[in-house]
Amino acid sequence: MPPTAREADPLVTNQDDETRPGITYADAGVDISAGEAAVEKIKAHVRSTFRPGVIGEIGGFGGLFAFAKDRYREPVLVASTDGVGTKALVAKATGRFATIGVDLVAMVVDDLACQGAEPLFFLDYIAVGRLDPDHIEQLVIGMAEGCRQAGCALIGGEMAEHPGAMEEGDFDLVGFAVGVVDRDRLLTGEEIGPGDVLIGLPSPGLRSNGYSLARRVLLEHGGRSLDAPAYPGARHSLADELLEPSVIYSPAVVDLRSAVDVRGAAHITGGGIVGNLSRVLPPTCNAIVRRGRWETPRIFSEIQHAGGVSDAEMARVFNLGIGMVVIVPADDVFRSLDLLRSRGHRAVEIGEVVPGRGAVDLVD
């Protein structure tokens, strides 16, 4: 109904009462005060990631970082960006946000490691329907933990409140990282040749890939509850399983690159082992991956059986328990396994390189 003489219509600007407060940004759905409160909450978490090279504090128009040039002969900067996909929907459904930031960091810095680069610094972008400082803090707690594991600094980011475009409770995460490597230490895959060996670094869960399919077959089609056991006999819930934070491989891969002649590395994300390992193979080589060399986590068989998913589709979508593959000469296999295991990874030899046409063959 139209406003009475005693009611001020906030959309009318030519009313006589000049003292009437006008429309604010908060009325439009954007709470600047909440954003300022969120920044205060995350400062200590961000500061905990700082490493040599960081200049200043958060809050500037750009993050500042000066890397030590004397450590490199011909430094090459390597950049990468990624997100966490629909794993965010599982976090939203459970109200558990403190680990998904680890996944974000892992997706980005482990891509840098495949080029041989040490991650230097990380930035994030958080978009939300409504900005809740406690929610933002939980997300940043995970990012800070991921950055500490990776050895990179969280030097900046952006929080964006999108009322109208996103519903209250909706959010999305994007991460960006920059690393550095000497030009003659870049991993390009060009030196991979027949006789080289594939070493797999296990992933206990899905990392951040294939969640649209996993959610469809387990939750929507299968009607499973996130609070129920992950599978018969499991001592943890399905939510625990699906929110298992991604392992961060970057420090171990960079250390390995310094110790042995790593020929190539592939981060196993969307596209699975076949799709990602083929990206680093030269056109004259095939890779044979032997499925029986590692134990596939139970969650993958649960997904496959719940949705009647074919073996080929499973291999095309999921990592099947291997999150990173490194390729080394046969003479360096034992040294590589020892180093990777000393860094906390249950590394295992999973196959070999043979003459071919740049393809990957999964065999039992």
Secondary structure, DSSP 8 states (H G I E B T S, - for coil): ----TT---TT----S-TTS----TTTTT--HHHHHHHHHHHHHHHHTT--TTEES-TTSSS-EE---GGG-SSEEEEEEEEE-TTHHHHHHHHT--SSHHHHHHHHHHHHHHTTT-EEEEEEEEEEESS--HHHHHHHHHHHHHHHHHHT-EEEEEEEEE-BTTB-TT-EEEEEEEEEEEEGGG---STT--TT-EEEEEE-SS-TTSSHHHHHIIIIIIS---TTSBSSTT-SSBHHHHHT------HHHHHHHHHHS---EEEE--TTHHHHHHTTTS-TTEEEEEEGGGS---HHHHHHHHHHT--HHHHHHH--TTEEEEEEE-GGGHHHHHHHHHHTT---EEEEEEEESSS-EEEE-
